[in-house]
Amino acid sequence: MDNKIRLGIVGYGNLGKGAVEAIKQSPDMELVAVFTRRNPEALVLNEPGVKVLSIKDAVEYQKDIDVMLLCGGSATDLPEQTPHFASMFNTVDSYDTHAKIPEFYQSVDKVATEHHTTAIISVGWDPGLFSINRVMADAILPNGANYTFWGKGLSQGHSDAVRRVSGVKNGVQYTIPSEQAIEKVRSGSNPELATAEKHLRVCYVVPEEGTDTGAIEQEIKTMPHYFADYETEVHFITEKELKRDHAKAPHGGFVIRGGNTGQDNKQIYEFSLQLDSNPEFTASVLVAYARAAFRLSKEKQYGAKTVYDVTLGQLSPRSAEELRKDFL
């Protein structure tokens, strides 16, 4: 296909690797380069024609890349990287610290508007697809209540936050939903559920040699936005156990809304995901939204955008005629 959308990737962790695979499944796109903070020569990428470059070299590729996929973590990477790259490129990121999204949006919107770029923020499945379904359910069933459950699964953002705690060599975090809470919601009773009632967070941590595991556990359990509001377990394990038992990254979850229509008829709206690989699925969503970012930019719709500003047609590689014929 001629005139492919040219993509770049910033960061080559699990999300970046997933983005490489997603781009290969998208015939209207091509990967130009991967930008890394590591030594580029030490990063082996078996993709013919794709460059591996230092993150500092990105500025030289503004004319070669249509959309930059930002695959860093939300804790410390994206708050700096998204505004920085949005000054040079159209961008898509997966910023997922829900409580801070409004201020993140403002910081990115200012830069993207000034530099005539399109920056779609907080893309993935939550925030992202779950966000869309929360709004959809609320609009259709105004007399009701929304509930979101995550897991059981390995959370990329929370695992990243755990790994950034001083004294942590490696680690992962699993989010486990309460079956009792889910059944209460599915019954249509619209229960009031405290944050701690809905999920348990379980961390498996490999500590650096000689570090105070008590201090690590305390810092994790009191971390705002990530663990402070939840019942959290911290288990210390070896690197060998981590590789053996926690190499995969499954995840999933539910958005459920219980509502009433007419003469008190109960209606349950539910959207769910069951994922073998959280990072590969999240990366696939990023790549679809890169298509939308490219199209919005062509229409000069600059500034920060969220999933609420993108139509389904802008995500799809198919024509409007095809969509009406095959999917409507």
Stockholm file with secondary structure:
# STOCKHOLM 1.0

chainA/1-328         MDNKIRLGIVGYGNLGKGAVEAIKQSPDMELVAVFTRRNPEALVLNEPGVKVLSIKDAVEYQKDIDVMLLCGGSATDLPEQTPHFASMFNTVDSYDTHAKIPEFYQSVDKVATEHHTTAIISVGWDPGLFSINRVMADAILPNGANYTFWGKGLSQGHSDAVRRVSGVKNGVQYTIPSEQAIEKVRSGSNPELATAEKHLRVCYVVPEEGTDTGAIEQEIKTMPHYFADYETEVHFITEKELKRDHAKAPHGGFVIRGGNTGQDNKQIYEFSLQLDSNPEFTASVLVAYARAAFRLSKEKQYGAKTVYDVTLGQLSPRSAEELRKDFL
#=GR chainA/1-328 SS CCSCEEEEEECCSHHHHHHHHHHHTCTTEEEEEEEESSCGGGCCCCCTTCEEEEGGGGGGGTTTCSEEEECSCTTTHHHHHHHHHHTTSEEEECCCCGGGHHHHHHHHHHHHHHTTCEEECSCSBTTBHHHHHHHHHHHHCSSEEEEEEECSEECHHHHHHHHTSTTEEEEEEEEEECHHHHHHHHTTCCCCCCHHHHEEEEEEEEECTTCCHHHHHHHHHTCTTTTTTSEEEEEECCHHHHHHHSCSCCEEEEEEEEEEETTTEEEEEEEEEEESCHHHHHHHHHHHHHHHHHHHHHTTCCEEECGGGCCHHHHCSSCHHHHHHHTC
#=GC SS_cons         CCSCEEEEEECCSHHHHHHHHHHHTCTTEEEEEEEESSCGGGCCCCCTTCEEEEGGGGGGGTTTCSEEEECSCTTTHHHHHHHHHHTTSEEEECCCCGGGHHHHHHHHHHHHHHTTCEEECSCSBTTBHHHHHHHHHHHHCSSEEEEEEECSEECHHHHHHHHTSTTEEEEEEEEEECHHHHHHHHTTCCCCCCHHHHEEEEEEEEECTTCCHHHHHHHHHTCTTTTTTSEEEEEECCHHHHHHHSCSCCEEEEEEEEEEETTTEEEEEEEEEEESCHHHHHHHHHHHHHHHHHHHHHTTCCEEECGGGCCHHHHCSSCHHHHHHHTC
//
